[in-house]
Amino acid sequence: MVVLFPLQLSAQISTVKAEKYQHWMVVKTMDCNFKPPGTKGSAQTWDFTTLTPKAAGDTNKLKYMPRPSTLPFPNASMVMKDGTNYTFYEHKTDGVYELGTFDSSSLDTLVYTNTRRIMKHPITYLEKYTDSFSLVDGADSAKGIITDTVESFGVLKLPNATYNNVIRMRFFDSMDGVISGNPVTITRISYRWYDKDHSTALLTIDSIDIGGLASRETVYLLKEDPVLISDVDITPLQITAVFSGNNLLLTTGTAEGVRYDMALYNLFGQKIYTTTFNGGGRQLFNTGTEVAAGIYVLTVNEHDNHTKAGILKLVKQ
């Protein structure tokens, strides 16, 4: 007896891993010159073996880790670190949700007041979902929708590997808001290829329009290290400091022979004072300004390694 199954059943891979990263994972990708996404439908073969890097060393490294206790979004299941930028995600049974972002160098915080689902779990060929979201970032705000359709499956050929049993998703992300007092519309069409073994998209092709200014991006996966703990430093600098009149007295937390960047902000996010200095011992810094009584935020990070940083709340009497 011969049993025939519909061809599309061969692509019913689960997305229970897509965008759901393990703690300590490090992902390396390559930025390339743009190529169109190709055809859609069942049993496709996408040949991207001729992708060329924008520059020989034009790679990105993203780190995924537990939420450091000094950072916002206590409900985050996972944090993605890209330089001084952190993006926070919550893992739920029906998918992965983005909570917001935080820049440790500027203390800029973006909050999704209605979270954005970046991936539905599970999702298979010909399925789709739509999710609404809203966000605030200081005086800026926006609302939008994201729609994901699993429109294709097949074989993906990249410069470094060939992947079988791959699904391709088409994301349409549209957002209307106000930035710096000006209305703006941002749309993004993203094609992403996933298999059952990787959390990261194997290939991403984006077309982005911000208020009529268009850009295009192509990125493919080089390496996904599931437990590269030695490459992730989540221990903050244990700095301590106090006000001494209008000056800052940094008492502990820096090392001799290391350069540091320091910045002092008020609660409105305005930068009051900034400097670069050599670490070690107790140090007094003249802010050069009249510091009013109130609450301030002090940041200190290594000048050549922004993965090591400390954030401290200070009270000026």
C-alpha positions as protocol buffer text, in pm:
chain_id: "A"
residue {
  index: 1
  type: MET
  ca { x: 0 y: 0 z: 0 }
}
residue {
  index: 2
  type: VAL
  ca { x: 128 y: 347 z: -90 }
}
residue {
  index: 3
  type: VAL
  ca { x: 16 y: 649 z: 110 }
}
residue {
  index: 4
  type: LEU
  ca { x: 51 y: 988 z: -54 }
}
residue {
  index: 5
  type: PHE
  ca { x: 77 y: 1305 z: 158 }
}
residue {
  index: 6
  type: PRO
  ca { x: 26 y: 1660 z: 29 }
}
residue {
  index: 7
  type: LEU
  ca { x: 358 y: 1818 z: -57 }
}
residue {
  index: 8
  type: GLN
  ca { x: 309 y: 2107 z: 189 }
}
residue {
  index: 9
  type: LEU
  ca { x: 314 y: 1867 z: 485 }
}
residue {
  index: 10
  type: SER
  ca { x: 689 y: 1824 z: 437 }
}
residue {
  index: 11
  type: ALA
  ca { x: 735 y: 2181 z: 557 }
}
residue {
  index: 12
  type: GLN
  ca { x: 534 y: 2168 z: 877 }
}
residue {
  index: 13
  type: ILE
  ca { x: 830 y: 2263 z: 1095 }
}
residue {
  index: 14
  type: SER
  ca { x: 762 y: 2412 z: 1435 }
}
residue {
  index: 15
  type: THR
  ca { x: 868 y: 2765 z: 1524 }
}
residue {
  index: 16
  type: VAL
  ca { x: 895 y: 2692 z: 1896 }
}
residue {
  index: 17
  type: LYS
  ca { x: 1261 y: 2804 z: 1873 }
}
residue {
  index: 18
  type: ALA
  ca { x: 1228 y: 3097 z: 1631 }
}
residue {
  index: 19
  type: GLU
  ca { x: 1320 y: 3423 z: 1812 }
}
residue {
  index: 20
  type: LYS
  ca { x: 1315 y: 3238 z: 2146 }
}
residue {
  index: 21
  type: TYR
  ca { x: 1677 y: 3253 z: 2254 }
}
residue {
  index: 22
  type: GLN
  ca { x: 1860 y: 3070 z: 2529 }
}
residue {
  index: 23
  type: HIS
  ca { x: 2046 y: 3260 z: 2795 }
}
residue {
  index: 24
  type: TRP
  ca { x: 2412 y: 3323 z: 2707 }
}
residue {
  index: 25
  type: MET
  ca { x: 2359 y: 3276 z: 2332 }
}
residue {
  index: 26
  type: VAL
  ca { x: 2579 y: 3478 z: 2095 }
}
residue {
  index: 27
  type: VAL
  ca { x: 2472 y: 3532 z: 1732 }
}
residue {
  index: 28
  type: LYS
  ca { x: 2703 y: 3648 z: 1454 }
}
residue {
  index: 29
  type: THR
  ca { x: 2560 y: 3775 z: 1124 }
}
residue {
  index: 30
  type: MET
  ca { x: 2688 y: 3925 z: 798 }
}
residue {
  index: 31
  type: ASP
  ca { x: 2557 y: 4249 z: 641 }
}
residue {
  index: 32
  type: CYS
  ca { x: 2530 y: 4215 z: 263 }
}
residue {
  index: 33
  type: ASN
  ca { x: 2438 y: 4412 z: -45 }
}
residue {
  index: 34
  type: PHE
  ca { x: 2066 y: 4397 z: -116 }
}
residue {
  index: 35
  type: LYS
  ca { x: 1906 y: 4119 z: -320 }
}
residue {
  index: 36
  type: PRO
  ca { x: 1530 y: 4076 z: -376 }
}
residue {
  index: 37
  type: PRO
  ca { x: 1358 y: 3797 z: -178 }
}
residue {
  index: 38
  type: GLY
  ca { x: 1266 y: 3580 z: -477 }
}
residue {
  index: 39
  type: THR
  ca { x: 954 y: 3378 z: -541 }
}
residue {
  index: 40
  type: LYS
  ca { x: 697 y: 3248 z: -293 }
}
residue {
  index: 41
  type: GLY
  ca { x: 490 y: 2933 z: -264 }
}
residue {
  index: 42
  type: SER
  ca { x: 552 y: 2566 z: -194 }
}
residue {
  index: 43
  type: ALA
  ca { x: 871 y: 2369 z: -264 }
}
residue {
  index: 44
  type: GLN
  ca { x: 1086 y: 2671 z: -354 }
}
residue {
  index: 45
  type: THR
  ca { x: 1463 y: 2678 z: -392 }
}
residue {
  index: 46
  type: TRP
  ca { x: 1616 y: 3015 z: -301 }
}
residue {
  index: 47
  type: ASP
  ca { x: 1975 y: 3055 z: -418 }
}
residue {
  index: 48
  type: PHE
  ca { x: 2156 y: 3335 z: -234 }
}
residue {
  index: 49
  type: THR
  ca { x: 2505 y: 3190 z: -269 }
}
residue {
  index: 50
  type: THR
  ca { x: 2614 y: 3506 z: -454 }
}
residue {
  index: 51
  type: LEU
  ca { x: 2544 y: 3739 z: -161 }
}
residue {
  index: 52
  type: THR
  ca { x: 2835 y: 3977 z: -112 }
}
residue {
  index: 53
  type: PRO
  ca { x: 2928 y: 4157 z: 212 }
}
residue {
  index: 54
  type: LYS
  ca { x: 2907 y: 4535 z: 222 }
}
residue {
  index: 55
  type: ALA
  ca { x: 3260 y: 4516 z: 364 }
}
residue {
  index: 56
  type: ALA
  ca { x: 3487 y: 4219 z: 438 }
}
residue {
  index: 57
  type: GLY
  ca { x: 3456 y: 4267 z: 813 }
}
residue {
  index: 58
  type: ASP
  ca { x: 3097 y: 4393 z: 817 }
}
residue {
  index: 59
  type: THR
  ca { x: 2964 y: 4151 z: 1076 }
}
residue {
  index: 60
  type: ASN
  ca { x: 2733 y: 4196 z: 1375 }
}
residue {
  index: 61
  type: LYS
  ca { x: 2744 y: 4023 z: 1711 }
}
residue {
  index: 62
  type: LEU
  ca { x: 2433 y: 4011 z: 1928 }
}
residue {
  index: 63
  type: LYS
  ca { x: 2429 y: 3872 z: 2282 }
}
residue {
  index: 64
  type: TYR
  ca { x: 2129 y: 3723 z: 2464 }
}
residue {
  index: 65
  type: MET
  ca { x: 2125 y: 3710 z: 2843 }
}
residue {
  index: 66
  type: PRO
  ca { x: 1908 y: 3722 z: 3156 }
}
residue {
  index: 67
  type: ARG
  ca { x: 1795 y: 4069 z: 3259 }
}
residue {
  index: 68
  type: PRO
  ca { x: 2062 y: 4241 z: 3472 }
}
residue {
  index: 69
  type: SER
  ca { x: 1904 y: 4355 z: 3798 }
}
residue {
  index: 70
  type: THR
  ca { x: 2005 y: 4718 z: 3735 }
}
residue {
  index: 71
  type: LEU
  ca { x: 1801 y: 4742 z: 3413 }
}
residue {
  index: 72
  type: PRO
  ca { x: 1425 y: 4805 z: 3362 }
}
residue {
  index: 73
  type: PHE
  ca { x: 1150 y: 4561 z: 3252 }
}
residue {
  index: 74
  type: PRO
  ca { x: 1152 y: 4309 z: 3540 }
}
residue {
  index: 75
  type: ASN
  ca { x: 914 y: 4077 z: 3349 }
}
residue {
  index: 76
  type: ALA
  ca { x: 1165 y: 4022 z: 3070 }
}
residue {
  index: 77
  type: SER
  ca { x: 1250 y: 3658 z: 2998 }
}
residue {
  index: 78
  type: MET
  ca { x: 1540 y: 3755 z: 2773 }
}
residue {
  index: 79
  type: VAL
  ca { x: 1755 y: 4059 z: 2693 }
}
residue {
  index: 80
  type: MET
  ca { x: 1933 y: 4120 z: 2363 }
}
residue {
  index: 81
  type: LYS
  ca { x: 2248 y: 4332 z: 2394 }
}
residue {
  index: 82
  type: ASP
  ca { x: 2388 y: 4524 z: 2098 }
}
residue {
  index: 83
  type: GLY
  ca { x: 2663 y: 4759 z: 2216 }
}
residue {
  index: 84
  type: THR
  ca { x: 2502 y: 4989 z: 2474 }
}
residue {
  index: 85
  type: ASN
  ca { x: 2149 y: 4907 z: 2351 }
}
residue {
  index: 86
  type: TYR
  ca { x: 1932 y: 4651 z: 2527 }
}
residue {
  index: 87
  type: THR
  ca { x: 1605 y: 4506 z: 2393 }
}
residue {
  index: 88
  type: PHE
  ca { x: 1373 y: 4321 z: 2631 }
}
residue {
  index: 89
  type: TYR
  ca { x: 1151 y: 4024 z: 2543 }
}
residue {
  index: 90
  type: GLU
  ca { x: 893 y: 3816 z: 2728 }
}
residue {
  index: 91
  type: HIS
  ca { x: 842 y: 3450 z: 2637 }
}
residue {
  index: 92
  type: LYS
  ca { x: 479 y: 3336 z: 2654 }
}
residue {
  index: 93
  type: THR
  ca { x: 311 y: 3013 z: 2549 }
}
residue {
  index: 94
  type: ASP
  ca { x: 171 y: 3179 z: 2235 }
}
residue {
  index: 95
  type: GLY
  ca { x: 493 y: 3347 z: 2126 }
}
residue {
  index: 96
  type: VAL
  ca { x: 760 y: 3608 z: 2193 }
}
residue {
  index: 97
  type: TYR
  ca { x: 670 y: 3969 z: 2285 }
}
residue {
  index: 98
  type: GLU
  ca { x: 888 y: 4281 z: 2275 }
}
residue {
  index: 99
  type: LEU
  ca { x: 859 y: 4492 z: 2593 }
}
residue {
  index: 100
  type: GLY
  ca { x: 1088 y: 4784 z: 2514 }
}
residue {
  index: 101
  type: THR
  ca { x: 1445 y: 4907 z: 2477 }
}
residue {
  index: 102
  type: PHE
  ca { x: 1706 y: 5084 z: 2691 }
}
residue {
  index: 103
  type: ASP
  ca { x: 2027 y: 5265 z: 2593 }
}
residue {
  index: 104
  type: SER
  ca { x: 2273 y: 5256 z: 2881 }
}
residue {
  index: 105
  type: SER
  ca { x: 2481 y: 5540 z: 2732 }
}
residue {
  index: 106
  type: SER
  ca { x: 2195 y: 5793 z: 2709 }
}
residue {
  index: 107
  type: LEU
  ca { x: 1941 y: 5633 z: 2950 }
}
residue {
  index: 108
  type: ASP
  ca { x: 1683 y: 5659 z: 2669 }
}
residue {
  index: 109
  type: THR
  ca { x: 1397 y: 5414 z: 2740 }
}
residue {
  index: 110
  type: LEU
  ca { x: 1131 y: 5305 z: 2491 }
}
residue {
  index: 111
  type: VAL
  ca { x: 831 y: 5125 z: 2642 }
}
residue {
  index: 112
  type: TYR
  ca { x: 565 y: 4926 z: 2459 }
}
residue {
  index: 113
  type: THR
  ca { x: 246 y: 5019 z: 2645 }
}
residue {
  index: 114
  type: ASN
  ca { x: 80 y: 4750 z: 2432 }
}
residue {
  index: 115
  type: THR
  ca { x: 348 y: 4489 z: 2365 }
}
residue {
  index: 116
  type: ARG
  ca { x: 439 y: 4378 z: 2014 }
}
residue {
  index: 117
  type: ARG
  ca { x: 434 y: 4005 z: 1936 }
}
residue {
  index: 118
  type: ILE
  ca { x: 736 y: 3945 z: 1715 }
}
residue {
  index: 119
  type: MET
  ca { x: 676 y: 3568 z: 1675 }
}
residue {
  index: 120
  type: LYS
  ca { x: 378 y: 3337 z: 1717 }
}
residue {
  index: 121
  type: HIS
  ca { x: 436 y: 2989 z: 1856 }
}
residue {
  index: 122
  type: PRO
  ca { x: 363 y: 2759 z: 1690 }
}
residue {
  index: 123
  type: ILE
  ca { x: 310 y: 2872 z: 1331 }
}
residue {
  index: 124
  type: THR
  ca { x: 335 y: 2671 z: 1009 }
}
residue {
  index: 125
  type: TYR
  ca { x: 301 y: 2707 z: 632 }
}
residue {
  index: 126
  type: LEU
  ca { x: 2 y: 2918 z: 520 }
}
residue {
  index: 127
  type: GLU
  ca { x: -72 y: 3039 z: 875 }
}
residue {
  index: 128
  type: LYS
  ca { x: -66 y: 3407 z: 975 }
}
residue {
  index: 129
  type: TYR
  ca { x: -125 y: 3639 z: 1269 }
}
residue {
  index: 130
  type: THR
  ca { x: -177 y: 4011 z: 1327 }
}
residue {
  index: 131
  type: ASP
  ca { x: -93 y: 4200 z: 1645 }
}
residue {
  index: 132
  type: SER
  ca { x: -144 y: 4566 z: 1739 }
}
residue {
  index: 133
  type: PHE
  ca { x: 104 y: 4759 z: 1951 }
}
residue {
  index: 134
  type: SER
  ca { x: 170 y: 5103 z: 2095 }
}
residue {
  index: 135
  type: LEU
  ca { x: 479 y: 5265 z: 2245 }
}
residue {
  index: 136
  type: VAL
  ca { x: 613 y: 5573 z: 2419 }
}
residue {
  index: 137
  type: ASP
  ca { x: 967 y: 5711 z: 2423 }
}
residue {
  index: 138
  type: GLY
  ca { x: 977 y: 6025 z: 2632 }
}
residue {
  index: 139
  type: ALA
  ca { x: 763 y: 6280 z: 2445 }
}
residue {
  index: 140
  type: ASP
  ca { x: 744 y: 6055 z: 2137 }
}
residue {
  index: 141
  type: SER
  ca { x: 466 y: 5800 z: 2087 }
}
residue {
  index: 142
  type: ALA
  ca { x: 333 y: 5569 z: 1816 }
}
residue {
  index: 143
  type: LYS
  ca { x: 78 y: 5297 z: 1738 }
}
residue {
  index: 144
  type: GLY
  ca { x: 92 y: 5026 z: 1477 }
}
residue {
  index: 145
  type: ILE
  ca { x: 25 y: 4672 z: 1360 }
}
residue {
  index: 146
  type: ILE
  ca { x: 245 y: 4378 z: 1266 }
}
residue {
  index: 147
  type: THR
  ca { x: 126 y: 4096 z: 1039 }
}
residue {
  index: 148
  type: ASP
  ca { x: 324 y: 3776 z: 982 }
}
residue {
  index: 149
  type: THR
  ca { x: 236 y: 3530 z: 705 }
}
residue {
  index: 150
  type: VAL
  ca { x: 417 y: 3199 z: 648 }
}
residue {
  index: 151
  type: GLU
  ca { x: 393 y: 3218 z: 270 }
}
residue {
  index: 152
  type: SER
  ca { x: 660 y: 2975 z: 147 }
}
residue {
  index: 153
  type: PHE
  ca { x: 873 y: 2670 z: 220 }
}
residue {
  index: 154
  type: GLY
  ca { x: 1164 y: 2497 z: 53 }
}
residue {
  index: 155
  type: VAL
  ca { x: 1545 y: 2496 z: 35 }
}
residue {
  index: 156
  type: LEU
  ca { x: 1765 y: 2797 z: 118 }
}
residue {
  index: 157
  type: LYS
  ca { x: 2118 y: 2823 z: -20 }
}
residue {
  index: 158
  type: LEU
  ca { x: 2353 y: 3074 z: 145 }
}
residue {
  index: 159
  type: PRO
  ca { x: 2725 y: 3144 z: 89 }
}
residue {
  index: 160
  type: ASN
  ca { x: 2818 y: 2941 z: 397 }
}
residue {
  index: 161
  type: ALA
  ca { x: 2552 y: 2665 z: 407 }
}
residue {
  index: 162
  type: THR
  ca { x: 2246 y: 2502 z: 249 }
}
residue {
  index: 163
  type: TYR
  ca { x: 1934 y: 2455 z: 463 }
}
residue {
  index: 164
  type: ASN
  ca { x: 1654 y: 2210 z: 381 }
}
residue {
  index: 165
  type: ASN
  ca { x: 1297 y: 2220 z: 510 }
}
residue {
  index: 166
  type: VAL
  ca { x: 1291 y: 2596 z: 560 }
}
residue {
  index: 167
  type: ILE
  ca { x: 986 y: 2822 z: 591 }
}
residue {
  index: 168
  type: ARG
  ca { x: 982 y: 3183 z: 475 }
}
residue {
  index: 169
  type: MET
  ca { x: 778 y: 3442 z: 661 }
}
residue {
  index: 170
  type: ARG
  ca { x: 667 y: 3783 z: 536 }
}
residue {
  index: 171
  type: PHE
  ca { x: 633 y: 4047 z: 810 }
}
residue {
  index: 172
  type: PHE
  ca { x: 449 y: 4373 z: 743 }
}
residue {
  index: 173
  type: ASP
  ca { x: 511 y: 4626 z: 1021 }
}
residue {
  index: 174
  type: SER
  ca { x: 340 y: 4966 z: 1003 }
}
residue {
  index: 175
  type: MET
  ca { x: 357 y: 5242 z: 1266 }
}
residue {
  index: 176
  type: ASP
  ca { x: 218 y: 5597 z: 1286 }
}
residue {
  index: 177
  type: GLY
  ca { x: 344 y: 5835 z: 1551 }
}
residue {
  index: 178
  type: VAL
  ca { x: 499 y: 6162 z: 1658 }
}
residue {
  index: 179
  type: ILE
  ca { x: 879 y: 6195 z: 1679 }
}
residue {
  index: 180
  type: SER
  ca { x: 1036 y: 6522 z: 1801 }
}
residue {
  index: 181
  type: GLY
  ca { x: 699 y: 6689 z: 1753 }
}
residue {
  index: 182
  type: ASN
  ca { x: 663 y: 6577 z: 1391 }
}
residue {
  index: 183
  type: PRO
  ca { x: 414 y: 6317 z: 1258 }
}
residue {
  index: 184
  type: VAL
  ca { x: 583 y: 6024 z: 1087 }
}
residue {
  index: 185
  type: THR
  ca { x: 485 y: 5691 z: 931 }
}
residue {
  index: 186
  type: ILE
  ca { x: 728 y: 5401 z: 941 }
}
residue {
  index: 187
  type: THR
  ca { x: 669 y: 5082 z: 740 }
}
residue {
  index: 188
  type: ARG
  ca { x: 886 y: 4774 z: 720 }
}
residue {
  index: 189
  type: ILE
  ca { x: 845 y: 4469 z: 498 }
}
residue {
  index: 190
  type: SER
  ca { x: 1068 y: 4187 z: 617 }
}
residue {
  index: 191
  type: TYR
  ca { x: 1125 y: 3842 z: 466 }
}
residue {
  index: 192
  type: ARG
  ca { x: 1279 y: 3592 z: 706 }
}
residue {
  index: 193
  type: TRP
  ca { x: 1378 y: 3228 z: 660 }
}
residue {
  index: 194
  type: TYR
  ca { x: 1372 y: 2988 z: 958 }
}
residue {
  index: 195
  type: ASP
  ca { x: 1442 y: 2618 z: 1012 }
}
residue {
  index: 196
  type: LYS
  ca { x: 1365 y: 2396 z: 1312 }
}
residue {
  index: 197
  type: ASP
  ca { x: 1718 y: 2406 z: 1455 }
}
residue {
  index: 198
  type: HIS
  ca { x: 1794 y: 2780 z: 1491 }
}
residue {
  index: 199
  type: SER
  ca { x: 1640 y: 3063 z: 1691 }
}
residue {
  index: 200
  type: THR
  ca { x: 1789 y: 3317 z: 1453 }
}
residue {
  index: 201
  type: ALA
  ca { x: 1652 y: 3387 z: 1106 }
}
residue {
  index: 202
  type: LEU
  ca { x: 1887 y: 3221 z: 855 }
}
residue {
  index: 203
  type: LEU
  ca { x: 1835 y: 3513 z: 617 }
}
residue {
  index: 204
  type: THR
  ca { x: 1659 y: 3849 z: 659 }
}
residue {
  index: 205
  type: ILE
  ca { x: 1572 y: 4090 z: 377 }
}
residue {
  index: 206
  type: ASP
  ca { x: 1421 y: 4421 z: 488 }
}
residue {
  index: 207
  type: SER
  ca { x: 1271 y: 4717 z: 304 }
}
residue {
  index: 208
  type: ILE
  ca { x: 1216 y: 5013 z: 539 }
}
residue {
  index: 209
  type: ASP
  ca { x: 1042 y: 5344 z: 474 }
}
residue {
  index: 210
  type: ILE
  ca { x: 1066 y: 5624 z: 732 }
}
residue {
  index: 211
  type: GLY
  ca { x: 861 y: 5926 z: 631 }
}
residue {
  index: 212
  type: GLY
  ca { x: 933 y: 5868 z: 262 }
}
residue {
  index: 213
  type: LEU
  ca { x: 1304 y: 5786 z: 306 }
}
residue {
  index: 214
  type: ALA
  ca { x: 1362 y: 5427 z: 195 }
}
residue {
  index: 215
  type: SER
  ca { x: 1642 y: 5185 z: 284 }
}
residue {
  index: 216
  type: ARG
  ca { x: 1705 y: 4814 z: 223 }
}
residue {
  index: 217
  type: GLU
  ca { x: 1899 y: 4561 z: 429 }
}
residue {
  index: 218
  type: THR
  ca { x: 2012 y: 4201 z: 378 }
}
residue {
  index: 219
  type: VAL
  ca { x: 2162 y: 3994 z: 661 }
}
residue {
  index: 220
  type: TYR
  ca { x: 2242 y: 3623 z: 687 }
}
residue {
  index: 221
  type: LEU
  ca { x: 2343 y: 3402 z: 978 }
}
residue {
  index: 222
  type: LEU
  ca { x: 2710 y: 3315 z: 1018 }
}
residue {
  index: 223
  type: LYS
  ca { x: 2708 y: 3142 z: 1355 }
}
residue {
  index: 224
  type: GLU
  ca { x: 2479 y: 3079 z: 1649 }
}
residue {
  index: 225
  type: ASP
  ca { x: 2661 y: 2975 z: 1967 }
}
residue {
  index: 226
  type: PRO
  ca { x: 2407 y: 2837 z: 2215 }
}
residue {
  index: 227
  type: VAL
  ca { x: 2618 y: 2858 z: 2533 }
}
residue {
  index: 228
  type: LEU
  ca { x: 2907 y: 3098 z: 2483 }
}
residue {
  index: 229
  type: ILE
  ca { x: 2909 y: 3227 z: 2840 }
}
residue {
  index: 230
  type: SER
  ca { x: 3266 y: 3356 z: 2821 }
}
residue {
  index: 231
  type: ASP
  ca { x: 3158 y: 3604 z: 2552 }
}
residue {
  index: 232
  type: VAL
  ca { x: 2883 y: 3763 z: 2762 }
}
residue {
  index: 233
  type: ASP
  ca { x: 2957 y: 3991 z: 3054 }
}
residue {
  index: 234
  type: ILE
  ca { x: 2642 y: 4078 z: 3248 }
}
residue {
  index: 235
  type: THR
  ca { x: 2812 y: 4186 z: 3573 }
}
residue {
  index: 236
  type: PRO
  ca { x: 2765 y: 4561 z: 3617 }
}
residue {
  index: 237
  type: LEU
  ca { x: 3038 y: 4783 z: 3756 }
}
residue {
  index: 238
  type: GLN
  ca { x: 2982 y: 4809 z: 4130 }
}
residue {
  index: 239
  type: ILE
  ca { x: 3026 y: 5184 z: 4146 }
}
residue {
  index: 240
  type: THR
  ca { x: 2953 y: 5398 z: 4450 }
}
residue {
  index: 241
  type: ALA
  ca { x: 2943 y: 5778 z: 4451 }
}
residue {
  index: 242
  type: VAL
  ca { x: 2808 y: 6075 z: 4647 }
}
residue {
  index: 243
  type: PHE
  ca { x: 2763 y: 6446 z: 4591 }
}
residue {
  index: 244
  type: SER
  ca { x: 3013 y: 6677 z: 4755 }
}
residue {
  index: 245
  type: GLY
  ca { x: 2855 y: 7016 z: 4710 }
}
residue {
  index: 246
  type: ASN
  ca { x: 2829 y: 7060 z: 4332 }
}
residue {
  index: 247
  type: ASN
  ca { x: 3101 y: 6801 z: 4276 }
}
residue {
  index: 248
  type: LEU
  ca { x: 3087 y: 6423 z: 4239 }
}
residue {
  index: 249
  type: LEU
  ca { x: 3296 y: 6194 z: 4457 }
}
residue {
  index: 250
  type: LEU
  ca { x: 3339 y: 5851 z: 4297 }
}
residue {
  index: 251
  type: THR
  ca { x: 3449 y: 5621 z: 4579 }
}
residue {
  index: 252
  type: THR
  ca { x: 3469 y: 5266 z: 4438 }
}
residue {
  index: 253
  type: GLY
  ca { x: 3412 y: 5057 z: 4126 }
}
residue {
  index: 254
  type: THR
  ca { x: 3688 y: 5152 z: 3880 }
}
residue {
  index: 255
  type: ALA
  ca { x: 4027 y: 4992 z: 3813 }
}
residue {
  index: 256
  type: GLU
  ca { x: 4369 y: 5148 z: 3763 }
}
residue {
  index: 257
  type: GLY
  ca { x: 4491 y: 5157 z: 3405 }
}
residue {
  index: 258
  type: VAL
  ca { x: 4138 y: 5156 z: 3260 }
}
residue {
  index: 259
  type: ARG
  ca { x: 3967 y: 5451 z: 3087 }
}
residue {
  index: 260
  type: TYR
  ca { x: 3604 y: 5526 z: 3175 }
}
residue {
  index: 261
  type: ASP
  ca { x: 3324 y: 5747 z: 3046 }
}
residue {
  index: 262
  type: MET
  ca { x: 3101 y: 5917 z: 3302 }
}
residue {
  index: 263
  type: ALA
  ca { x: 2769 y: 6099 z: 3257 }
}
residue {
  index: 264
  type: LEU
  ca { x: 2526 y: 6259 z: 3504 }
}
residue {
  index: 265
  type: TYR
  ca { x: 2156 y: 6302 z: 3412 }
}
residue {
  index: 266
  type: ASN
  ca { x: 1861 y: 6463 z: 3583 }
}
residue {
  index: 267
  type: LEU
  ca { x: 1523 y: 6287 z: 3593 }
}
residue {
  index: 268
  type: PHE
  ca { x: 1416 y: 6464 z: 3273 }
}
residue {
  index: 269
  type: GLY
  ca { x: 1696 y: 6284 z: 3086 }
}
residue {
  index: 270
  type: GLN
  ca { x: 1904 y: 6599 z: 3045 }
}
residue {
  index: 271
  type: LYS
  ca { x: 2280 y: 6546 z: 3059 }
}
residue {
  index: 272
  type: ILE
  ca { x: 2425 y: 6763 z: 3338 }
}
residue {
  index: 273
  type: TYR
  ca { x: 2789 y: 6656 z: 3322 }
}
residue {
  index: 274
  type: THR
  ca { x: 3012 y: 6422 z: 3120 }
}
residue {
  index: 275
  type: THR
  ca { x: 3381 y: 6334 z: 3126 }
}
residue {
  index: 276
  type: THR
  ca { x: 3637 y: 6063 z: 3044 }
}
residue {
  index: 277
  type: PHE
  ca { x: 3888 y: 5966 z: 3311 }
}
residue {
  index: 278
  type: ASN
  ca { x: 4145 y: 5710 z: 3426 }
}
residue {
  index: 279
  type: GLY
  ca { x: 4013 y: 5471 z: 3690 }
}
residue {
  index: 280
  type: GLY
  ca { x: 4144 y: 5374 z: 4030 }
}
residue {
  index: 281
  type: GLY
  ca { x: 4084 y: 5493 z: 4385 }
}
residue {
  index: 282
  type: ARG
  ca { x: 3862 y: 5775 z: 4508 }
}
residue {
  index: 283
  type: GLN
  ca { x: 3820 y: 6060 z: 4259 }
}
residue {
  index: 284
  type: LEU
  ca { x: 3654 y: 6401 z: 4282 }
}
residue {
  index: 285
  type: PHE
  ca { x: 3494 y: 6556 z: 3971 }
}
residue {
  index: 286
  type: ASN
  ca { x: 3408 y: 6923 z: 3937 }
}
residue {
  index: 287
  type: THR
  ca { x: 3075 y: 6942 z: 3750 }
}
residue {
  index: 288
  type: GLY
  ca { x: 3132 y: 7310 z: 3674 }
}
residue {
  index: 289
  type: THR
  ca { x: 2767 y: 7392 z: 3733 }
}
residue {
  index: 290
  type: GLU
  ca { x: 2519 y: 7456 z: 4011 }
}
residue {
  index: 291
  type: VAL
  ca { x: 2352 y: 7122 z: 4085 }
}
residue {
  index: 292
  type: ALA
  ca { x: 2005 y: 7174 z: 4230 }
}
residue {
  index: 293
  type: ALA
  ca { x: 1865 y: 6948 z: 4500 }
}
residue {
  index: 294
  type: GLY
  ca { x: 1693 y: 6641 z: 4355 }
}
residue {
  index: 295
  type: ILE
  ca { x: 1741 y: 6292 z: 4214 }
}
residue {
  index: 296
  type: TYR
  ca { x: 2004 y: 6220 z: 3948 }
}
residue {
  index: 297
  type: VAL
  ca { x: 2130 y: 5918 z: 3753 }
}
residue {
  index: 298
  type: LEU
  ca { x: 2504 y: 5853 z: 3719 }
}
residue {
  index: 299
  type: THR
  ca { x: 2643 y: 5619 z: 3450 }
}
residue {
  index: 300
  type: VAL
  ca { x: 3002 y: 5492 z: 3429 }
}
residue {
  index: 301
  type: ASN
  ca { x: 3123 y: 5253 z: 3159 }
}
residue {
  index: 302
  type: GLU
  ca { x: 3459 y: 5135 z: 3032 }
}
residue {
  index: 303
  type: HIS
  ca { x: 3567 y: 5356 z: 2742 }
}
residue {
  index: 304
  type: ASP
  ca { x: 3680 y: 5062 z: 2525 }
}
residue {
  index: 305
  type: ASN
  ca { x: 3430 y: 4801 z: 2644 }
}
residue {
  index: 306
  type: HIS
  ca { x: 3071 y: 4919 z: 2677 }
}
residue {
  index: 307
  type: THR
  ca { x: 2961 y: 4576 z: 2802 }
}
residue {
  index: 308
  type: LYS
  ca { x: 3094 y: 4679 z: 3145 }
}
residue {
  index: 309
  type: ALA
  ca { x: 2885 y: 4958 z: 3290 }
}
residue {
  index: 310
  type: GLY
  ca { x: 2738 y: 5082 z: 3615 }
}
residue {
  index: 311
  type: ILE
  ca { x: 2421 y: 5284 z: 3675 }
}
residue {
  index: 312
  type: LEU
  ca { x: 2359 y: 5458 z: 4008 }
}
residue {
  index: 313
  type: LYS
  ca { x: 2078 y: 5676 z: 4144 }
}
residue {
  index: 314
  type: LEU
  ca { x: 2204 y: 5973 z: 4347 }
}
residue {
  index: 315
  type: VAL
  ca { x: 2019 y: 6215 z: 4571 }
}
residue {
  index: 316
  type: LYS
  ca { x: 2141 y: 6574 z: 4601 }
}
residue {
  index: 317
  type: GLN
  ca { x: 2026 y: 6731 z: 4929 }
}
